[in-house]
């Protein structure tokens, strides 16, 4: 950090990124892909360092750090470097030779320019790389502002690109909210933000004022629906992992379970057994920040006060950052434990009468990021998934599709908008540019001045020919067109 104001720091980093971006964008796409291909080896070679760093900086179990942040990041380098040339290929449009004679139109996918990337602390390596890699391959520069909670992880991510891309192309701006705000307000061409709803609203407002596109991923309150025929052992194990991986600090964590009554007792029993078997501090680390731990404590306390039943775990003491995994049976739908994002190791269970009630309750949330359905009838689960208000729905699994680089990650409602991963993510990172070549040697176009009776008749004939009349009317229109078109093309002035 320097003694400069956040605004000056942001302006300086963005200016350097813009200088580097111009030449980078001129390189052929394949050359950019070749430059970034060694990134995969760098990430994999750093696996042990990443595991140790994240265990120290954000209390993540070593195994989770490698499995969730190293291996998927290496895979995404493979995916994007192999596919980017095809995904960014120019597209030649098909033009009607009668309406648009001697014309050729091509759509190019051009880089936005400088992308501001404001990234969170829960997956501080994997999340920024999901934007950095495709953004750079598309010809952009990126300025990364990592969370102030995980500055060393942010520095490590930026270092992965040293020597692979021009200096300044990947900028790093360390700091907190002031630095993030300064970056969003700087001379950037697009913003990608992952974080809280409250901050996301502010980012969206700034981008709207500046007419800059932004993508917002703002968290979730993800529901799991357990049907009567769900495979009990797989479902219980999947729910426990989906709720407690990364100590529940995952926007895709299972934070609501709606289980059909006929299987509820068996499911609760097995979930509690599996949860009690988790090793606190080994399988489930402590929460990354005291602030987040207090949110979890307050929600558990409010739920207990409103009559929720703690099946395992307890309401932690104030100031506790290590929170035992808790399974809670809840009946009050208004409790913050069901209404607000928890982001901690808590698994609320709600017993419902049937799948219709489960779908209705799952869709009643302000959030809509991911969801899951658990059933032996996978085709039925697939059909039910289409009814859920969520960007990602899995059947008999949960919270892992972010590791698939070809799979889109997006949400609705207060989960935000925009897409991470997959070709759909390029919508935030590139803009279409149309270039049209006209080789028409005639002195005038059909639709140019003068506006005459011939042009009027020709326009009406074209409307009939394109479907504005029946079959005989269209035949007559075609004959009129053959007569009127040559006359119009050589028409020099208004008819007398």
HELIX and SHEET records of a PDB file:
HELIX    1   1 UNK A    6  UNK A   26  1                                  21    
HELIX    2   2 UNK A   29  UNK A   37  1                                   9    
HELIX    3   3 UNK A   39  UNK A   45  1                                   7    
HELIX    4   4 UNK A   47  UNK A   58  1                                  12    
HELIX    5   5 UNK A   62  UNK A   65  1                                   4    
HELIX    6   6 UNK A   66  UNK A   70  3                                   5    
HELIX    7   7 UNK A   71  UNK A   87  1                                  17    
HELIX    8   8 UNK A  126  UNK A  137  1                                  12    
HELIX    9   9 UNK A  148  UNK A  150  5                                   3    
HELIX   10  10 UNK A  151  UNK A  159  1                                   9    
HELIX   11  11 UNK A  177  UNK A  185  1                                   9    
HELIX   12  12 UNK A  197  UNK A  210  1                                  14    
HELIX   13  13 UNK A  232  UNK A  244  1                                  13    
HELIX   14  14 UNK A  245  UNK A  248  5                                   4    
HELIX   15  15 UNK A  261  UNK A  276  1                                  16    
HELIX   16  16 UNK A  290  UNK A  305  1                                  16    
HELIX   17  17 UNK A  336  UNK A  339  1                                   4    
HELIX   18  18 UNK A  355  UNK A  362  1                                   8    
HELIX   19  19 UNK A  378  UNK A  385  1                                   8    
HELIX   20  20 UNK A  401  UNK A  403  5                                   3    
HELIX   21  21 UNK A  423  UNK A  425  5                                   3    
HELIX   22  22 UNK A  426  UNK A  429  1                                   4    
HELIX   23  23 UNK A  453  UNK A  463  1                                  11    
HELIX   24  24 UNK A  464  UNK A  468  3                                   5    
HELIX   25  25 UNK A  471  UNK A  489  1                                  19    
SHEET    1   A 3 UNK A  91  UNK A  92  0                                        
SHEET    2   A 3 UNK A 103  UNK A 111 -1                                        
SHEET    3   A 3 UNK A 430  UNK A 438 -1                                        
SHEET    1   B 6 UNK A 170  UNK A 172  0                                        
SHEET    2   B 6 UNK A 141  UNK A 145  1                                        
SHEET    3   B 6 UNK A 114  UNK A 118  1                                        
SHEET    4   B 6 UNK A 190  UNK A 194  1                                        
SHEET    5   B 6 UNK A 213  UNK A 217  1                                        
SHEET    6   B 6 UNK A 416  UNK A 417 -1                                        
SHEET    1   C 7 UNK A 309  UNK A 312  0                                        
SHEET    2   C 7 UNK A 326  UNK A 329 -1                                        
SHEET    3   C 7 UNK A 346  UNK A 352  1                                        
SHEET    4   C 7 UNK A 254  UNK A 260  1                                        
SHEET    5   C 7 UNK A 222  UNK A 226  1                                        
SHEET    6   C 7 UNK A 370  UNK A 374  1                                        
SHEET    7   C 7 UNK A 392  UNK A 395  1                                        
SHEET    1   D 2 UNK A 367  UNK A 368  0                                        
SHEET    2   D 2 UNK A 412  UNK A 413 -1                                        
END                                                                             
